C-alpha cells in the first residue's frame, strides 16, 4: 500500500507541477468544498505538493514509516491490516482537513496541498506501536519516538495558533492525533500494550 500511495502521489504531483489547471482543480479549498459541494478536494489535495522539496520530504517520511506501520497492522489485525492501513491513511486526510475546513470555509482564497496530515498519522501510528524506537530528526539527531511525538504536538499546536507561516500546522496536529488513536479505536486493549511498552 505504501509504495502504491507514493507512486500515485508522485505522479499526480509531478503532473500538477506543470499543469496549473490540475493544481487548481484538485487542491483543497474550503470555500469550494462547503459552498460548491466539491467534496473530492478533501482527498485529492493530498496527492498534490507545492514543489519538489515538499513532495520528496513527505514521500521519504512516508516510505520510512509506512512499511513499518503496515507490518504492525498486519501483526495486530491480521488479514484486515491492509484495509485498516488504508483507513489510517485516507481517514487521516479527512480528519486532518477538518480544522481548515471549519476555519477557512468562507475564505475563497485559502488553498492547501500536501499529504502531511496523512504522513503525520503514519508516523504517529509507528510511535504508538514502538514508542522508544529512535526517530532521526533531520536525518541526523536520534530522538526516542515518544519524545519526538510530544515535541511535535506542542510545536504544531503553538504554530497553528500563531499562524505566521504558510504551513498547515493544524493538519499536522490533527493527523498525528488520528494516527495515534485509530489503533485504540480498532482494538482498545492496545492502549494497555502501549502503556506497557512505554514503561
C-alpha positions in Angstrom: 0.0 0.0 0.0 2.7 2.5 1.0 4.6 2.1 -2.3 1.3 2.4 -4.3 0.4 5.6 -2.5 3.9 7.0 -3.1 3.8 6.2 -6.8 0.3 7.7 -7.3 1.1 10.8 -5.2 4.3 11.4 -7.0 2.8 11.0 -10.5 -0.1 13.4 -9.7 2.1 15.9 -8.0 4.6 15.9 -10.9 1.8 16.4 -13.4 0.4 19.3 -11.4 3.8 21.0 -11.3 3.5 21.7 -15.0 -0.3 21.9 -15.3 -1.7 24.6 -13.1 -5.3 23.7 -14.1 -4.8 20.3 -12.4 -3.5 22.0 -9.3 -6.4 24.4 -9.2 -9.0 21.7 -9.7 -7.7 19.3 -7.1 -6.2 21.5 -4.3 -8.0 21.9 -1.0 -10.2 25.0 -0.9 -12.6 25.0 2.0 -14.9 27.6 0.3 -15.3 25.3 -2.8 -15.9 22.3 -0.6 -18.6 23.9 1.6 -20.3 26.3 -0.9 -19.9 24.4 -4.1 -20.0 20.8 -2.7 -16.7 19.9 -4.2 -16.1 17.2 -1.5 -13.4 15.4 -3.6 -11.0 18.2 -2.8 -10.8 17.0 0.8 -8.9 13.9 -0.5 -7.4 15.0 -3.8 -5.3 17.7 -2.3 -3.2 15.1 -0.5 -1.9 13.9 -3.9 -0.6 17.3 -4.8 2.5 19.1 -3.4 3.7 22.7 -3.7 7.2 21.8 -5.1 9.8 19.1 -5.4 11.1 19.6 -1.8 7.6 19.3 -0.3 7.0 16.1 -2.3 10.3 14.5 -1.6 10.2 15.1 2.2 6.6 13.7 2.5 7.3 10.7 0.4 10.6 9.9 2.1 9.0 10.1 5.5 6.0 8.0 4.3 8.3 5.3 2.9 10.4 5.3 6.1 7.5 4.7 8.4 4.7 3.4 6.2 6.2 -0.1 5.6 6.8 -0.5 9.3 3.2 0.6 10.1 1.9 -1.9 7.5 3.8 -4.6 9.3 2.4 -3.5 12.7 -1.1 -3.5 11.4 -0.7 -7.0 9.9 0.7 -8.3 13.2 -2.1 -6.8 15.3 -5.1 -7.0 12.9 -4.2 -10.0 10.7 -5.8 -10.0 7.2 -7.7 -6.8 8.0 -4.4 -5.0 8.3 -4.2 -3.8 4.7 -7.7 -2.4 4.8 -7.1 -0.7 8.1 -3.9 0.8 6.9 -6.0 2.2 4.0 -8.4 3.6 6.6 -5.5 5.1 8.5 -4.1 7.0 5.6 -7.3 8.2 4.0 -9.1 8.7 7.3 -6.2 11.0 8.3 -6.6 13.0 5.1 -10.2 13.7 6.1 -9.6 14.2 9.8 -6.6 16.5 9.3 -8.6 18.7 6.9 -11.4 19.4 9.4 -9.6 22.3 11.1 -9.0 24.2 7.9 -12.5 23.3 6.7 -14.0 25.0 9.7 -11.7 28.0 9.9 -11.5 28.8 6.2 -15.0 27.8 4.9 -15.7 31.4 3.9 -12.2 32.3 2.6 -12.3 31.9 -1.2 -8.5 32.5 -1.4 -7.3 29.8 1.1 -5.8 26.8 -0.7 -3.7 23.9 0.6 -1.9 20.9 -0.8 0.1 18.1 0.5 0.0 14.7 2.3 1.5 16.0 5.5 -1.6 15.2 7.6 -1.8 11.6 6.5 2.0 11.2 6.8 1.9 12.5 10.3 -0.8 9.9 11.1 1.5 7.2 9.8 4.5 8.4 11.8 2.4 8.6 15.0 1.0 5.1 14.4 4.6 3.9 14.2 5.3 5.7 17.5 2.2 4.1 19.1 3.4 0.6 18.4 7.1 1.2 19.2 7.3 4.3 21.4 11.0 4.1 22.2 12.2 3.4 18.6 14.5 6.2 17.5 13.4 8.9 15.1 16.3 10.6 13.3 15.4 14.3 13.4 16.5 16.0 10.2 18.0 12.6 9.4 20.8 13.1 12.0 19.7 13.5 15.6 18.3 10.3 17.2 15.3 11.0 19.4 13.0 8.4 21.1 9.7 8.4 19.2 7.6 9.2 22.3 9.8 12.3 23.0 9.6 13.4 19.4 5.8 12.9 19.5 5.4 15.3 22.4 7.7 17.9 20.9 5.9 17.6 17.5 2.5 18.1 19.0 3.5 21.1 21.2 5.2 22.7 18.2 2.4 22.1 15.8 -0.2 23.4 18.2 1.7 26.6 19.0 2.5 27.3 15.4 -1.1 26.7 14.4 -2.2 29.3 17.0 0.4 31.8 15.8 -0.4 31.3 12.1 2.7 33.1 11.0 3.8 30.9 8.1 2.3 29.1 5.1 2.4 25.6 6.7 -0.7 23.6 7.7 0.3 23.0 11.3 -3.3 22.2 12.3 -3.3 19.4 9.7 -0.1 18.1 11.1 -1.5 18.1 14.6 -4.9 16.5 13.7 -3.3 13.9 11.5 -0.9 12.9 14.3 -3.7 12.6 16.8 -5.7 10.4 14.3 -2.7 8.1 13.7 -2.3 7.6 17.4 -5.9 6.9 18.4 -7.0 4.8 15.4 -5.4 1.6 16.7 -7.1 2.2 20.1 -10.5 2.7 18.4 -10.0 -0.5 16.5 -8.8 -2.5 19.5 -9.0 -0.7 22.9 -6.7 -3.2 24.6 -3.8 -1.9 22.5 -3.7 1.1 24.8 -2.6 -1.1 27.7 0.1 -2.5 25.4 1.2 1.0 24.6 1.4 1.8 28.3 3.4 -1.4 29.0 5.8 -0.6 26.1 6.2 2.9 27.5 7.2 1.8 31.0 
